[in-house]
């Protein structure tokens, strides 16, 4: 933990205060490499709206450029929007990584066998 430089440090785990680096974080929920708690990056609501609007506009423009009529766009735009959202996440996540993280519940329920 002490070998990480200040440039590699992005944030810290909200549970154990472990240092999170670009190599350890993911776009969605992930396990902390130090305490194995389930955490996720926190983005502002304005960022999420901007992401949705920009990707939606690009998806509609791309569908129109490929010759789809306006009446069919409601059915076709998601085929262009989903890859655009994935592309946005990979590019913007590398350029502007999140700095705030929050603990979340695991997506599945366990019996708690490993709890002490």
N, C-alpha and C positions, 0 to 999 in steps of 0.2 A: 504494500500500500504506500509506503514512503518513497518508493522508487519512481513514482509517477511525477512527471514535470507539471508545472502549473498550466502549460498550454494543453496538455492532454486532459486535464480535469474539466468536466462539463458541469457536473452537479454532484449531489450526494443522495444516498438512499434516505428516505424519510424515517425509516425504522432504525437502521444501525449506523447511519452517518458514514457509510463506506463511500469511497470515491468512485464515481461513475465516469468512464472514459468513452470516447466514440466507438471503441471496439465492443463495449459491453452493453450499450443501449440499443433498443429496437424501436421501430415506429409504433408498435402496439404494446400491450402488456408483456412483461418479461420478468424473469426471476432475478433478484439481486445476486451478483456473484459472491457476495460475502455472507449474507444471512439467509439467502434463498426465499425471501419474502416476495410476493407477487406485487410488482409496482408498474406504473405506466407513466409516460410523459404527459404533462399538463400543458395544453395550448389554450390561449385566450379565445373567447367566443368570436371575436372579430377575425382572428386568423382562420377559424373554421369556415366562417361565412365567405371570406375572401377566397379561400381554396375552392369552395363549392361553386361560387359565381364564376370565377376565372375558368375553371375546368368545364363548367356547363356551357359558357360562351364559346370556348374553343371546340367543344364537342358538337355544338349546333353548327358552327361555321364549317367544321370539317365534314359533317354530314351533308350540308348544303353544297359544298364544293365537290363532293362525290356524286352529286346528282339526285339526292333524295328530295322529294316534294315536301312542302310544308305540312301537308296532311299526314305524312308518314313519319315525321320527325319524332312524334311522341313514342313511337314504337322502336325507333332505330337509335335515338340519341344515347341510350344507356350503353349500347355496344361501343360507342366512341367515348363516353364519359368515364366508364370504369377503367380502361387502360390509361386514360389521362390522369385520373386520380392516383393510380399506382405510380405513374411516371413523376407526378408532382411530389409524392411522398419520397421517392428515392432521391430526386435531385435536391429539393428544398431541405430534406432531412440532413443531407451531407453539408449543405452550405450554411444552414441556420439550425443547428441541433437544439433541442429543448434543454432548458436549464432547470426547470421545476419538475418534480416527480411526486406522485402520491401513491399510497398503498391502496390496493384494491383486493377484493375477495377473489379467490381462485375460481375459475370458470366451471369447476366441477366439484361435487361434494365428495369428501372422503370420510372414512370411518374413524380417522384420527389414530391409527395404529401406531404411527411413529412419534406421537406426542409423549413427552415424559410426564 
